[in-house]
Amino acid sequence: MKVTEKLYTLADGGLIPNAKPTKIPGMEETVTDLFGYGLWMVILAGAAGVGFGVYKLAVSDKSRNGGGSEPFKWMGGGIAAILLSGSLIAILNGISGG
């Protein structure tokens, strides 16, 4: 099983409740599925980025010369990915009437 098929299975299998792409008027079914599941995978990647940032913050060197901003870059990037894909999902659901 390919990695993308595993991610589709994770998104569809209950890891994220109601992670079903809604049909977008005027688009083919394949494009709608790929785009919809792609947005859910971006949310999963954003959550992983936030988690990795929290981990790096927990184990980082707290001295004056440590790289203190790197964990916050990971967490900020993860939160940005979650907000962006979440808003796109909401917009697409509004367009499709779902």
MDTraj code that builds the backbone (N, CA, C; nanometers):
import mdtraj as md
import numpy as np

residues = "MET LYS VAL THR GLU LYS LEU TYR THR LEU ALA ASP GLY GLY LEU ILE PRO ASN ALA LYS PRO THR LYS ILE PRO GLY MET GLU GLU THR VAL THR ASP LEU PHE GLY TYR GLY LEU TRP MET VAL ILE LEU ALA GLY ALA ALA GLY VAL GLY PHE GLY VAL TYR LYS LEU ALA VAL SER ASP LYS SER ARG ASN GLY GLY GLY SER GLU PRO PHE LYS TRP MET GLY GLY GLY ILE ALA ALA ILE LEU LEU SER GLY SER LEU ILE ALA ILE LEU ASN GLY ILE SER GLY GLY".split()
xyz = np.array([
    [0.0848, -0.1174, 0.0000],
    [0.0000, 0.0000, 0.0000],
    [0.0896, 0.1240, 0.0000],
    [0.0602, 0.2179, -0.0866],
    [0.1400, 0.3384, -0.0962],
    [0.1113, 0.4319, 0.0211],
    [0.2007, 0.5273, 0.0396],
    [0.1876, 0.6209, 0.1514],
    [0.0603, 0.7036, 0.1377],
    [0.0293, 0.7488, 0.0163],
    [-0.0914, 0.8307, -0.0008],
    [-0.2172, 0.7496, 0.0283],
    [-0.2160, 0.6213, -0.0087],
    [-0.3312, 0.5364, 0.0217],
    [-0.3463, 0.5182, 0.1728],
    [-0.2344, 0.5072, 0.2441],
    [-0.2403, 0.4965, 0.3891],
    [-0.2968, 0.6236, 0.4503],
    [-0.2552, 0.7395, 0.3976],
    [-0.3065, 0.8662, 0.4506],
    [-0.4553, 0.8818, 0.4210],
    [-0.4987, 0.8399, 0.3018],
    [-0.6417, 0.8422, 0.2713],
    [-0.7183, 0.7542, 0.3698],
    [-0.6619, 0.6362, 0.3979],
    [-0.7264, 0.5441, 0.4906],
    [-0.7336, 0.6042, 0.6301],
    [-0.6267, 0.6727, 0.6736],
    [-0.6282, 0.7373, 0.8047],
    [-0.7342, 0.8468, 0.8107],
    [-0.7402, 0.9293, 0.7066],
    [-0.8368, 1.0397, 0.7065],
    [-0.9791, 0.9873, 0.6968],
    [-0.9984, 0.8814, 0.6202],
    [-1.1324, 0.8283, 0.5987],
    [-1.1740, 0.7304, 0.7086],
    [-1.0781, 0.6713, 0.7761],
    [-1.1068, 0.5639, 0.8696],
    [-1.1470, 0.6059, 1.0092],
    [-1.1655, 0.7318, 1.0350],
    [-1.2123, 0.7723, 1.1653],
    [-1.1109, 0.8493, 1.2470],
    [-0.9895, 0.8687, 1.1955],
    [-0.8923, 0.9482, 1.2685],
    [-0.9435, 1.0917, 1.2816],
    [-1.0003, 1.1411, 1.1744],
    [-1.0667, 1.2713, 1.1771],
    [-1.2145, 1.2444, 1.1507],
    [-1.3019, 1.2768, 1.2462],
    [-1.4439, 1.2507, 1.2239],
    [-1.4994, 1.3344, 1.1087],
    [-1.5835, 1.2745, 1.0284],
    [-1.6498, 1.3390, 0.9146],
    [-1.5509, 1.3950, 0.8131],
    [-1.4402, 1.3279, 0.7911],
    [-1.3411, 1.3734, 0.6939],
    [-1.3764, 1.3217, 0.5562],
    [-1.4882, 1.3632, 0.5056],
    [-1.5328, 1.3237, 0.3722],
    [-1.5382, 1.4489, 0.2863],
    [-1.4729, 1.4475, 0.1716],
    [-1.4810, 1.5658, 0.0873],
    [-1.6209, 1.5797, 0.0274],
    [-1.6679, 1.7021, 0.0230],
    [-1.7977, 1.7277, -0.0389],
    [-1.7780, 1.7582, -0.1861],
    [-1.8763, 1.7283, -0.2672],
    [-1.8651, 1.7520, -0.4114],
    [-1.8667, 1.9015, -0.4394],
    [-1.7784, 1.9420, -0.5259],
    [-1.7713, 2.0813, -0.5673],
    [-1.8387, 2.0899, -0.7034],
    [-1.9373, 2.1774, -0.7181],
    [-2.0069, 2.1866, -0.8462],
    [-1.9111, 2.2220, -0.9600],
    [-1.9216, 2.1483, -1.0683],
    [-1.8414, 2.1753, -1.1868],
    [-1.7068, 2.1058, -1.1889],
    [-1.6731, 2.0311, -1.0868],
    [-1.5454, 1.9602, -1.0854],
    [-1.5715, 1.8104, -1.0944],
    [-1.4757, 1.7398, -1.1525],
    [-1.4888, 1.5954, -1.1638],
    [-1.4761, 1.5310, -1.0263],
    [-1.5289, 1.4110, -1.0140],
    [-1.5282, 1.3425, -0.8853],
    [-1.3868, 1.3126, -0.8362],
    [-1.2964, 1.2743, -0.9258],
    [-1.1592, 1.2431, -0.8869],
    [-1.0880, 1.3663, -0.8329],
    [-1.1053, 1.4789, -0.9007],
    [-1.0420, 1.6027, -0.8563],
    [-1.0972, 1.6434, -0.7207],
    [-1.2262, 1.6299, -0.7013],
    [-1.2878, 1.6638, -0.5741],
    [-1.2327, 1.5772, -0.4621],
    [-1.2199, 1.4478, -0.4850],
    [-1.1662, 1.3580, -0.3823],
    [-1.0219, 1.3925, -0.3482],
    [-0.9384, 1.4111, -0.4498],
    [-0.7981, 1.4424, -0.4252],
    [-0.7828, 1.5745, -0.3515],
    [-0.8579, 1.6754, -0.3936],
    [-0.8483, 1.8065, -0.3306],
    [-0.9003, 1.8011, -0.1875],
    [-1.0117, 1.7330, -0.1673],
    [-1.0704, 1.7237, -0.0341],
    [-0.9823, 1.6480, 0.0633],
    [-0.9355, 1.5299, 0.0228],
    [-0.8489, 1.4533, 0.1107],
    [-0.7136, 1.5217, 0.1289],
    [-0.6686, 1.5931, 0.0268],
    [-0.5434, 1.6679, 0.0387],
    [-0.5509, 1.7728, 0.1481],
    [-0.6641, 1.8412, 0.1588],
    [-0.6800, 1.9407, 0.2647],
    [-0.6811, 1.8756, 0.4022],
    [-0.7439, 1.7587, 0.4127],
    [-0.7424, 1.6897, 0.5418],
    [-0.6014, 1.6421, 0.5762],
    [-0.5232, 1.6039, 0.4765],
    [-0.3851, 1.5631, 0.5031],
    [-0.3004, 1.6818, 0.5459],
    [-0.3304, 1.8019, 0.4938],
    [-0.2585, 1.9213, 0.5380],
    [-0.2889, 1.9490, 0.6852],
    [-0.4124, 1.9247, 0.7273],
    [-0.4462, 1.9408, 0.8691],
    [-0.3663, 1.8419, 0.9540],
    [-0.3561, 1.7171, 0.9093],
    [-0.2771, 1.6186, 0.9829],
    [-0.1296, 1.6592, 0.9892],
    [-0.0770, 1.7104, 0.8786],
    [0.0624, 1.7546, 0.8772],
    [0.0820, 1.8748, 0.9695],
    [-0.0155, 1.9655, 0.9736],
    [-0.0066, 2.0800, 1.0640],
    [-0.0085, 2.0364, 1.2089],
    [-0.0917, 1.9399, 1.2411],
    [-0.0958, 1.8881, 1.3784],
    [0.0369, 1.8208, 1.4143],
    [0.0958, 1.7506, 1.3185],
    [0.2261, 1.6884, 1.3428],
    [0.3331, 1.7954, 1.3634],
    [0.3269, 1.9046, 1.2891],
    [0.4219, 2.0146, 1.3061],
    [0.4108, 2.0795, 1.4431],
    [0.2878, 2.0998, 1.4884],
    [0.2684, 2.1561, 1.6223],
    [0.3221, 2.0604, 1.7280],
    [0.2934, 1.9324, 1.7124],
    [0.3431, 1.8332, 1.8077],
    [0.4950, 1.8269, 1.8106],
    [0.5579, 1.8339, 1.6940],
    [0.7034, 1.8311, 1.6875],
    [0.7624, 1.9571, 1.7509],
    [0.6962, 2.0709, 1.7322],
    [0.7414, 2.1945, 1.7950],
    [0.7334, 2.1873, 1.9465],
    [0.6265, 2.1283, 1.9977],
    [0.6134, 2.1107, 2.1431],
    [0.7225, 2.0178, 2.1945],
    [0.7500, 1.9113, 2.1196],
    [0.8573, 1.8194, 2.1576],
    [0.9917, 1.8912, 2.1603],
    [1.0219, 1.9684, 2.0555],
    [1.1497, 2.0390, 2.0499],
    [1.1605, 2.1421, 2.1611],
    [1.0498, 2.2031, 2.1988],
    [1.0511, 2.2991, 2.3084],
    [1.0807, 2.2285, 2.4413],
    [1.0275, 2.1076, 2.4566],
    [1.0485, 2.0331, 2.5811],
    [1.1926, 1.9868, 2.5967],
    [1.2597, 1.9532, 2.4868],
    [1.3945, 1.8985, 2.4966],
    [1.5021, 1.9987, 2.4551],
    [1.4673, 2.1238, 2.4294],
    [1.5656, 2.2197, 2.3796],
    [1.6583, 2.2655, 2.4916],
    [1.7712, 2.3174, 2.4497],
    [1.8696, 2.3722, 2.5413],
    [1.8181, 2.5071, 2.5909],
    [1.8010, 2.5205, 2.7205],
    [1.7415, 2.6419, 2.7751],
    [1.8459, 2.7474, 2.8115],
    [1.9723, 2.7255, 2.7762],
    [2.0759, 2.8240, 2.8085],
    [2.0648, 2.9443, 2.7151],
    [2.1467, 3.0425, 2.7401],
    [2.1393, 3.1668, 2.6617],
    [2.1774, 3.1481, 2.5157],
    [2.2632, 3.0542, 2.4867],
    [2.3079, 3.0378, 2.3485],
    [2.2298, 2.9288, 2.2747],
    [2.1241, 2.8775, 2.3316],
    [2.0438, 2.7746, 2.2653],
    [1.9549, 2.8350, 2.1577],
    [1.9147, 2.7535, 2.0628],
    [1.8249, 2.7993, 1.9568],
    [1.6813, 2.7994, 2.0060],
    [1.6418, 2.9054, 2.0717],
    [1.5123, 2.9082, 2.1369],
    [1.3943, 2.9342, 2.0459],
    [1.4171, 2.9840, 1.9240],
    [1.3034, 3.0199, 1.8390],
    [1.2585, 2.9073, 1.7461],
    [1.3416, 2.8044, 1.7300],
    [1.3067, 2.6988, 1.6347],
    [1.1783, 2.6245, 1.6709],
    [1.1536, 2.5872, 1.7973],
    [1.0265, 2.5201, 1.8275],
    [0.9045, 2.6052, 1.7940],
    [0.9172, 2.7346, 1.8131],
    [0.8047, 2.8237, 1.7841],
    [0.7800, 2.8367, 1.6343],
    [0.8860, 2.8214, 1.5552],
    [0.8683, 2.8197, 1.4092],
    [0.7888, 2.6961, 1.3674],
    [0.8201, 2.5812, 1.4267],
    [0.7458, 2.4584, 1.3956],
    [0.5999, 2.4722, 1.4368],
    [0.5773, 2.5222, 1.5583],
    [0.4393, 2.5349, 1.6069],
    [0.3620, 2.6374, 1.5249],
    [0.4261, 2.7487, 1.4913],
    [0.3591, 2.8520, 1.4105],
    [0.3248, 2.8023, 1.2712],
    [0.4167, 2.7283, 1.2105],
    [0.3894, 2.6722, 1.0786],
    [0.2767, 2.5702, 1.0819],
    [0.2738, 2.4891, 1.1864],
    [0.1662, 2.3907, 1.2004],
    [0.0316, 2.4564, 1.2202],
    [0.0279, 2.5586, 1.3047],
    [-0.0979, 2.6301, 1.3285],
    [-0.1438, 2.7007, 1.2013],
    [-0.0494, 2.7586, 1.1268],
    [-0.0856, 2.8244, 1.0010],
    [-0.1430, 2.7245, 0.9006],
    [-0.0844, 2.6047, 0.8929],
    [-0.1355, 2.5018, 0.8015],
    [-0.2757, 2.4581, 0.8418],
    [-0.2990, 2.4430, 0.9712],
    [-0.4314, 2.4028, 1.0186],
    [-0.5346, 2.5103, 0.9879],
    [-0.5008, 2.6362, 1.0144],
    [-0.5954, 2.7450, 0.9885],
    [-0.6245, 2.7611, 0.8391],
    [-0.5204, 2.7524, 0.7567],
    [-0.5394, 2.7687, 0.6126],
    [-0.6268, 2.6588, 0.5543],
    [-0.5944, 2.5339, 0.5848],
    [-0.6741, 2.4258, 0.5270],
    [-0.8136, 2.4195, 0.5889],
    [-0.8252, 2.4538, 0.7163],
    [-0.9569, 2.4577, 0.7786],
    [-1.0469, 2.5627, 0.7162],
    [-0.9891, 2.6793, 0.6868],
    [-1.0707, 2.7831, 0.6226],
    [-1.1062, 2.7454, 0.4791],
    [-1.0142, 2.6801, 0.4074],
    [-1.0455, 2.6355, 0.2718],
    [-1.1548, 2.5286, 0.2724],
    [-1.1517, 2.4385, 0.3708],
    [-1.2567, 2.3378, 0.3817],
    [-1.3911, 2.4055, 0.4077],
    [-1.3932, 2.5054, 0.4959],
    [-1.5174, 2.5764, 0.5264],
    [-1.5683, 2.6507, 0.4038],
    [-1.4793, 2.7131, 0.3281],
    [-1.5202, 2.7852, 0.2069],
    [-1.5775, 2.6885, 0.1044],
    [-1.5087, 2.5763, 0.0813],
    [-1.5564, 2.4795, -0.0170],
    [-1.6896, 2.4175, 0.0252],
    [-1.7060, 2.3923, 0.1544],
    [-1.8357, 2.3416, 0.2003],
    [-1.9450, 2.4445, 0.1821],
    [-1.9115, 2.5719, 0.1984],
    [-2.0097, 2.6771, 0.1745],
    [-2.0460, 2.6886, 0.0278],
    [-1.9478, 2.6712, -0.0604],
    [-1.9738, 2.6792, -0.2044],
    [-2.0613, 2.5614, -0.2488],
    [-2.0289, 2.4431, -0.1966],
    [-2.1021, 2.3246, -0.2420],
    [-2.2340, 2.3057, -0.1686],
    [-2.2577, 2.3862, -0.0662],
    [-2.3839, 2.3749, 0.0063],
    [-2.3865, 2.2579, 0.1011],
    [-2.2717, 2.2088, 0.1417],
    [-2.2638, 2.0921, 0.2286],
    [-2.2653, 2.1211, 0.3728],
])
top = md.Topology()
chain = top.add_chain()
for i, resn in enumerate(residues, 1):
    res = top.add_residue(resn, chain, resSeq=i)
    for name in ("N", "CA", "C"):
        top.add_atom(name, md.element.get_by_symbol(name[0]), res)
traj = md.Trajectory(xyz[None], top)
